[in-house]
Amino acid sequence: MTDHKSNKLGFTLAEVLITLGIIGVVAAMTLPVLVANYKEKEIIAKAKKNYSLIMQAFKLAQADAGVPEDNSILYSGASSSDDVVKELAKYIPGGNLCLSNSKSQICSDLKYKVQYSAYKNKFGSVSPPAIILPDNGVIFVTLSSYKCVDTVATGTSLDSDGNPIYNPDGTTATWTQIRNSCGDLILDVNGAKAPNKYGYDAFGLTVFANKIGRGYWNVVGTDSLFSILSGGKLKYNQNN
């Protein structure tokens, strides 16, 4: 009889190392994308939840005052943004109130800059008064000088990068409008935590007497918020 020796098939050490190297490269390329997608989905979910909470708070305030569809009840009698935020906080269960003169560390931390959603590398500042939500999102509240009443307003015209526009004679171009906002709300779904970008984790809303929506300045992520509310994607400035 002839002995038959079976040949055992296997991978050499070099082949195993090469395979692991390829897997590592693919993982390094795809993992950041997967993480970014997960974070965006988390941001979107929180933004939708917090927006719903804001809208519900205004409806409850209107119901208490017996004036449905009228947001001015929170603003017209207020003398400061603190007055507005104290009234609004009554209708947000579990919210932690931070007034403009609050000395606690948690409120002091709510003073930071947020990158605009359109202008390149330009930032705006946020600070109390604010309401810290149960999920650590924050609503910053301001009172408009117009107080829901038609008022003639004027200002400097800006280009797409936020720089002043000049007339042919060298004078600064201006705009004039009738404005009647009650105030503004800035929702930051993760508070002072980075990246602090309008349209990504922070969104601005303007309150009018009969609605809450887009304001006069399209750089605070309002378009992004309404995009995700309708099932679309986040819209934000991706410059660092």
Backbone torsions as a table, in degrees:
resi	resn	phi	psi	omega
1	MET	NA	145.8	179.2
2	THR	-99.0	129.7	177.5
3	ASP	-75.9	133.8	176.3
4	HIS	-111.8	120.4	177.5
5	LYS	-95.5	125.8	179.8
6	SER	-77.0	138.6	176.1
7	ASN	-89.6	125.0	179.7
8	LYS	-92.2	122.9	179.6
9	LEU	-87.1	142.8	178.4
10	GLY	-168.5	178.3	179.7
11	PHE	-101.3	142.8	174.3
12	THR	-78.4	164.7	179.2
13	LEU	-60.2	-38.6	-179.6
14	ALA	-63.1	-41.6	179.9
15	GLU	-65.5	-39.5	177.9
16	VAL	-63.3	-44.0	-179.1
17	LEU	-65.2	-39.4	177.9
18	ILE	-63.3	-44.1	179.2
19	THR	-61.4	-45.9	178.7
20	LEU	-62.6	-36.8	178.6
21	GLY	-63.8	-42.2	178.4
22	ILE	-63.7	-43.7	178.8
23	ILE	-60.9	-40.5	179.6
24	GLY	-63.6	-41.0	179.1
25	VAL	-65.1	-44.9	179.2
26	VAL	-62.1	-42.5	179.5
27	ALA	-63.8	-41.0	179.8
28	ALA	-63.9	-30.6	-179.8
29	MET	-80.4	-36.4	-173.6
30	THR	-95.0	-28.2	-175.8
31	LEU	-60.7	-45.8	178.5
32	PRO	-58.7	-36.5	178.9
33	VAL	-66.4	-43.5	179.3
34	LEU	-63.3	-42.3	179.0
35	VAL	-64.1	-44.0	-179.9
36	ALA	-62.3	-42.1	178.8
37	ASN	-63.8	-40.1	178.8
38	TYR	-63.8	-44.1	-179.3
39	LYS	-63.7	-40.8	179.4
40	GLU	-63.4	-41.3	178.7
41	LYS	-63.3	-38.0	178.5
42	GLU	-66.3	-42.7	178.2
43	ILE	-61.7	-46.2	-178.7
44	ILE	-60.9	-43.9	-180.0
45	ALA	-61.6	-43.4	-179.8
46	LYS	-68.7	-38.8	179.9
47	ALA	-62.7	-44.0	178.5
48	LYS	-63.1	-43.0	-179.7
49	LYS	-63.8	-45.8	-177.9
50	ASN	-70.2	-35.6	175.8
51	TYR	-61.5	-43.9	178.2
52	SER	-60.9	-38.8	179.2
53	LEU	-63.9	-41.4	178.6
54	ILE	-63.8	-48.4	-178.8
55	MET	-62.2	-38.2	178.5
56	GLN	-66.3	-38.8	179.7
57	ALA	-61.9	-43.2	178.9
58	PHE	-65.8	-39.3	178.8
59	LYS	-64.6	-39.1	178.7
60	LEU	-66.1	-40.5	178.4
61	ALA	-63.9	-41.7	178.6
62	GLN	-63.8	-41.7	-179.9
63	ALA	-63.1	-42.1	178.9
64	ASP	-62.1	-37.7	-177.9
65	ALA	-86.2	-9.2	-179.8
66	GLY	72.0	29.5	-179.3
67	VAL	-130.6	74.2	-178.6
68	PRO	-59.2	142.8	178.3
69	GLU	68.3	14.7	-179.8
70	ASP	-119.9	104.1	-179.5
71	ASN	-79.9	-12.9	-173.5
72	SER	-65.4	-17.3	-178.3
73	ILE	-61.3	-25.2	179.4
74	LEU	-86.6	-12.3	-170.6
75	TYR	-119.7	-40.3	-168.9
76	SER	-61.0	-31.5	-179.5
77	GLY	-97.4	3.7	-176.5
78	ALA	-84.2	144.7	176.7
79	SER	-104.1	-9.5	179.6
80	SER	-155.9	166.9	176.4
81	SER	-63.4	-30.6	177.4
82	ASP	-60.1	-39.3	179.3
83	ASP	-61.9	-40.5	-178.8
84	VAL	-67.8	-46.8	-175.5
85	VAL	-66.5	-32.6	178.2
86	LYS	-66.4	-38.4	178.1
87	GLU	-70.5	-43.6	-178.6
88	LEU	-65.2	-36.3	-177.9
89	ALA	-62.2	-23.9	179.0
90	LYS	-62.6	-22.4	-174.0
91	TYR	-110.0	15.2	176.4
92	ILE	-121.4	95.7	-177.4
93	PRO	-58.8	133.1	176.5
94	GLY	79.8	3.1	-179.4
95	GLY	-75.7	145.4	179.0
96	ASN	-106.3	118.0	-173.4
97	LEU	-83.7	130.2	174.0
98	CYS	-121.3	110.8	178.0
99	LEU	-85.3	169.4	-174.9
100	SER	-63.6	-24.9	-179.9
101	ASN	-105.0	15.6	-179.3
102	SER	-63.6	136.1	-177.0
103	LYS	-101.9	-8.7	-177.2
104	SER	-65.1	153.1	-178.2
105	GLN	-63.5	-38.5	-177.4
106	ILE	-63.7	-31.4	177.9
107	CYS	-83.1	-36.0	178.3
108	SER	-63.0	-30.1	179.9
109	ASP	-69.1	-14.7	-177.5
110	LEU	-88.7	40.3	174.3
111	LYS	-127.6	101.8	-175.8
112	TYR	-157.0	175.4	-178.3
113	LYS	-103.6	147.7	178.4
114	VAL	-127.5	132.1	-178.6
115	GLN	-73.9	134.4	179.0
116	TYR	-66.4	153.2	-175.1
117	SER	-83.6	-9.3	-178.9
118	ALA	-124.3	-49.9	-177.9
119	TYR	-66.2	144.9	-178.8
120	LYS	-78.0	120.5	174.5
121	ASN	51.1	41.4	175.1
122	LYS	-120.1	146.0	-171.5
123	PHE	-130.3	153.2	170.7
124	GLY	-120.0	160.1	-178.3
125	SER	-103.6	145.9	172.1
126	VAL	-123.2	153.9	178.8
127	SER	-166.0	161.9	176.7
128	PRO	-58.7	156.4	19.5
129	PRO	-77.4	147.9	-176.5
130	ALA	-157.6	164.8	174.9
131	ILE	-121.8	121.1	175.8
132	ILE	-86.7	121.1	-176.1
133	LEU	-80.2	161.1	-179.8
134	PRO	-56.6	-27.9	180.0
135	ASP	-95.3	16.0	177.5
136	ASN	77.2	5.0	168.2
137	GLY	-70.0	162.9	-177.8
138	VAL	-133.9	137.2	172.9
139	ILE	-112.1	115.4	174.7
140	PHE	-90.9	137.7	-173.6
141	VAL	-123.8	132.1	175.2
142	THR	-128.9	154.0	177.1
143	LEU	-105.4	125.3	179.3
144	SER	-77.9	147.3	177.1
145	SER	-68.9	-16.3	179.9
146	TYR	-78.3	-25.8	177.3
147	LYS	49.2	44.8	174.0
148	CYS	71.5	10.7	-176.5
149	VAL	-113.0	138.3	178.1
150	ASP	-55.4	123.6	-176.6
151	THR	-140.8	136.8	176.6
152	VAL	-75.0	124.5	-179.4
153	ALA	-126.1	150.7	177.2
154	THR	-140.9	156.8	-179.4
155	GLY	-167.7	-179.9	-179.2
156	THR	-82.1	132.8	176.3
157	SER	-75.7	137.9	-177.4
158	LEU	-122.1	149.9	176.2
159	ASP	-86.0	-172.9	-174.6
160	SER	-67.4	-14.8	177.6
161	ASP	-101.5	4.8	177.8
162	GLY	84.6	15.2	179.7
163	ASN	-98.2	149.7	-179.6
164	PRO	-60.1	143.4	175.2
165	ILE	-97.5	137.6	-177.4
166	TYR	-113.0	144.6	175.1
167	ASN	-74.9	163.7	178.8
168	PRO	-55.3	-28.7	-179.3
169	ASP	-85.6	4.2	177.4
170	GLY	92.9	-7.8	177.9
171	THR	-78.4	156.4	-178.9
172	THR	-75.7	130.3	177.7
173	ALA	-72.2	143.6	-178.9
174	THR	-130.8	164.7	174.0
175	TRP	-122.4	156.3	176.1
176	THR	-137.2	130.7	-178.1
177	GLN	-143.4	161.5	167.0
178	ILE	-93.5	116.9	-179.3
179	ARG	-118.3	149.1	-176.9
180	ASN	-147.2	30.8	179.8
181	SER	-68.4	154.4	175.9
182	CYS	-91.4	-36.9	-178.9
183	GLY	172.9	-179.1	-179.7
184	ASP	-121.7	152.7	173.4
185	LEU	-123.6	133.7	172.3
186	ILE	-116.2	118.4	177.8
187	LEU	-101.3	119.2	173.6
188	ASP	-115.0	111.2	-170.2
189	VAL	-69.5	-18.2	177.5
190	ASN	-128.6	24.5	175.4
191	GLY	60.9	-140.4	-175.9
192	ALA	-72.2	-7.7	-179.3
193	LYS	-64.4	138.0	179.4
194	ALA	-60.3	157.0	16.9
195	PRO	-92.4	-9.7	179.6
196	ASN	55.5	64.3	178.3
197	LYS	-126.6	126.2	173.9
198	TYR	-62.2	132.7	-179.1
199	GLY	95.1	-16.8	177.1
200	TYR	-107.5	-66.4	177.9
201	ASP	-118.6	1.5	176.9
202	ALA	-133.3	143.0	-173.9
203	PHE	-144.0	134.8	179.8
204	GLY	-102.5	144.3	175.7
205	LEU	-134.4	145.0	174.8
206	THR	-109.9	133.9	179.8
207	VAL	-96.9	123.8	172.0
208	PHE	-111.6	170.9	-177.9
209	ALA	-60.3	-35.8	-173.5
210	ASN	-112.5	4.6	-179.6
211	LYS	-164.8	166.9	171.9
212	ILE	-128.0	121.5	-176.3
213	GLY	-171.4	-140.3	-178.0
214	ARG	-70.7	142.5	179.4
215	GLY	-100.7	-155.1	-177.1
216	TYR	-89.0	-11.0	-171.1
217	TRP	-126.6	112.3	-171.4
218	ASN	-91.7	50.0	-180.0
219	VAL	-129.8	7.9	-175.5
220	VAL	-111.4	24.5	170.6
221	GLY	78.9	13.5	-179.4
222	THR	-64.5	-42.0	178.7
223	ASP	-60.5	-37.3	178.8
224	SER	-64.5	-42.4	-180.0
225	LEU	-62.1	-46.8	-179.3
226	PHE	-70.9	-23.7	174.3
227	SER	-65.4	-48.3	-177.7
228	ILE	-73.5	-28.2	177.2
229	LEU	-65.9	-25.8	179.1
230	SER	-99.5	12.3	177.1
231	GLY	92.2	7.2	-179.9
232	GLY	-89.6	-160.7	-176.0
233	LYS	-105.4	164.2	174.1
234	LEU	-66.8	145.3	178.0
235	LYS	-126.4	112.4	-177.1
236	TYR	-153.4	160.5	179.6
237	ASN	-72.9	120.0	-177.1
238	GLN	-95.7	8.7	171.5
239	ASN	-73.1	143.8	179.5
240	ASN	-79.4	NA	NA
